[in-house]
Amino acid sequence: MNADRAVGLAEAPFRTLPGLFFSSLLVGFSGALMPGPLFAAVVAGVAAGGFWAGPALVTGHALLELVVVVAVARGLGAIVRRPAVTRTIAAAGGLVLLWLAWNMIQDGLAQRVVAGGSSAAPAASASLLVGALVSASNPYWLLWWASAGASYVALSLSRGAAGLAAFYTGHILSDYSWYAAVGLAVAGGRSVLGPAAYNTVAVMAGAFLAVMALLFLRAAIRPRTSTKTPAQPAV
């Protein structure tokens, strides 16, 4: 058996629509389970605005990923892989995350996060925007889509638009599933945690975003020396 035939047989299960869906779902979980900027935003958002702030944030993330999938399918992934573009994204993303972190920490320290939800809780449209911003601010998320993600998109396109839809649906369902669980856990704490605890959660989430921001700014200043394909990034 030659090498090309062996590779073809190995990829065969992933070229079916169910195979694309379930493999994408599992790969998506590998990223969703790793805490990242979106995780911090969901925790703080649910603490401030209730359970439905979580799905709104994830929907903003999902809409941005839909745009990225279409862009990668049209061959734009190579542009994002350019070092200058990656560094620019990392710098801009770091600054955006610092701004979001500052707002979270300020709200927490000022005791403006209310466990029962409040008039200060972000509207759904604002949550959609924040969900997209924290995703776009992560240069490693974009780099994954321009490399490993692009390979997955190419594999999906072997089944046409249906294959791409199966891949995207499985990928984004992993985010909704995981963050629904996170949101339920945070919202469920309302019965035992008071306002002080929720404000502490906001401060901790903001501090986590600040650390991520500094790492992204460091990546913008220091060029990458590794050429390895990045693993599924934390979101």
N, C-alpha and C positions, 0 to 999 in steps of 0.2 A: 504494500500500500504506500503510495507516495505521500509526501508531506502535505500537499494541497488537499488531497482527498481526506487525509486524517483530520485536518483543520475543519474541513467542511462538515464531516460527521460530528465533530465535537460541538460545532456551532448549531447544528440542526435543531436541537430542542429549543434554542433561543430564537429561532426564526419563525416559530409558530406564534400566533397571537396570544394564546394562554402562556406560552413560555416567556414571551416578551413582558407580559403583564406581571407575572409572579416574580421573575428574576429582577425586574425593575423595582417591584415592591420591596424585595429583600435588600437590594442595594440601597434604596432610599432609606430604609430603617437604619442602615449602618451609619448614615450621616445624621439622621434626625435624633438618634439616641445620644450623640455626642453634643454636650452643651456648647452653644455658640451664641452669637448676638441675638438671633431670633428667639432662642430659649429664654434669655434674660428679658427680652421685650414681652414675651407671653406671660411670664411669671409676674412681672410688674403690672402689665395691663390687666390681667385677671384680678390681681390684688386690688387694683384701683377701680375697675369698672365691671367686675363680675365675669362669669364664665364666658359669655358671648364675645368678650373682647379677644379671646384666644382665636376662635375661628376667623374673626375679622382680620387679625394680624396675619394668620396663615394664608388667608385668601389674597392679601396683598402680595405675599411671597409667591403664591401659586400663579397669579397673573403675570408677575415679572418672569417667573420661570417659563411660562408659556411663550412669552416674547423671545426669551433666550433660546428655547428649543427651535422655534421657527427660524431665528437668525442663524443658529448653528446649522440647521438643515439647508440653509441657503449659502453656506460656505463662509460665514463670517468668523468662525472660531479661530482661524489663523491670525486674524488681526489682534484678538485679545491676548494671544500668546506672545506677542512682541514685548520684550522687556520694558521698553519705554511706556507702553500702554499699561502693563501690569503695575509698574511703579506709580503711575499717575492715579490709577484706580485705588491703589493702596493708600496713597496720600489723601485723596479726597474722602475715601471711606473712613480713614482714621479720624479725620476732622468731624465728619458727620456723627460718628459714634461718640466722640468726645462731647459733642453738643447734646446728644440724647442722654448720655450718662450724667452730664451736669444737671439737666432738667429732672431726671429721676432722683438724683441725690438731694437736690434742693427740695423737691416735693416731700421726700421722706423725712428729711431733717426738720422741715417746717410743719410736719404732721398733717399734710394735705391729702394723704392717701387714706380713704375711709373704707373700712372692711365691707360695708354694706353697699358700696357704690355711691357716687355722689354726682352733683352737677358739674364737678370738675373733671369727671371721667371723660376720656376722649370719645368723640363721636365715631360712628362706624367708618365714615370717610377718612377721618384722621388715622384710625387704626390701619386701614388699608394702605395709606401712604407710609406709615411707620414700618409696616411689614415689608413693603417694597424697599424702603430706604435701608433697613438693617441688612437686608439680603444683598443689595447692590453695593453696600459699603464693605462687604467681605471679599477681598481680592482672591482668596483661595477658593471661594465658591465659584467665582467667574473663571478662574484658571482651570478648575475641575471640569466645568462645562466646555471649555475650549479644548480640552485634551481627552480625558477619559469619557466625559459626557458626549463629546463629538463622535467618538468611536461607537458609543451605544446608539446614538441617533442614526449613524450610517447603517448599523446593523438593522435597526428598526425600519429604515426606509426600504429594505429588501422586500417588505410586505406593503409598501406604499403608505398612503395616508392612514390606513387602518393600523398598520404596525406602529407608526409614530404616535397615534392616539392611544394604543395599548401601552406603549412605553410611558408616555406622559401620565396617563391615568394611574398606573401602578406606582409611579414615582411620587406623585403628589398625594396619593391616598396614604402613603406611609407617613407623610407630614401631618395630615389631618388626624390620623389615628393616634399617633404619639402625642401630639399637642392637645388633643381632646382629653387624653388621660392626664396630662400635666395640668390642664385647666380644671378638670374635676377635682384633682388632688388639692390644688390651691383654693378653689372655691369651696370645697368641702371643709376646709379649715376654718371657715367663718363661724362655725358653731362653737369652736373652742379657742379661737385666737381673737384678740381684741385689736383695736386700731394701732396700738403701739407695735404689735408684732407685724402687722401689714406694712407699716412705715419702715420697719427694719428690713423687711423683704425688699422694698423699693430701693433702699440705700444699698443693700448687698447686690441687687441686680444692676444698679447703676455703677457700682464699683467694678463688677465683672465686665460691663461694657467698656469702662475706662481702660481696664487692662487689655482687652481685645484691641481697643483703639491704639494704644501705645505699641502693641505688637505689629499692627498694620503700618503704623508710621515708621517703625523700625525697618519693616520690609521694604518700604518705599525708599529709604535712605541707603540700605545695604542691598546690593544686587544679589539675585539668586545665583548660587554656584552649582546647584544640583539640576540635572536635566531629567530626573526621574518623574514619571507621571504621578501627580498628587493623588492621594487616596481620597475617598469620598469626604468632603469637608464637613465640619460642624456647621449647622445652620442656626 
